[in-house]
Amino acid sequence: MKLTHTSNSAVHAAYDMPDDADPLAFLLELNLGCAAKEKAGEKIRLPGLPLAPMEQANFVSDDCIQSPRL
């Protein structure tokens, strides 16, 4: 239950979602809006840092958990 609450809190914070919003309905509406903009030829903001590629290297590291090679 704690993990679900933590992930819901992270989604709310990441998308500036109101506390009383249903996460699935909110994300579906967001996705439909992005799809409509893309279909109309408009640019949509991609996830991640809105920086030039050379600047993003300052925020990327390899200190993460990696799955073993099979």
C-alpha positions, 0 to 999 in steps of 0.5 A: 500500500505504501508503494502505491501511495508513493507512486501516486504521489510521484505521478501527481507531482510530475504532472502537476495533477490536482490532489482530487484527480483520478490518475488514470483519467488524468493521464488518459486525457493528457495522452489524448491531448498529446495525440491530437496535437501530434496529429495536427502537426504541432510539437509536443514537449517530450518527457525529460529535461528540456535542455540541449542534448549536450547539456543533458549529459550533466544530469545523466549518470550510470549509478543505477541498478542494472539487470544481469546480462542473460 
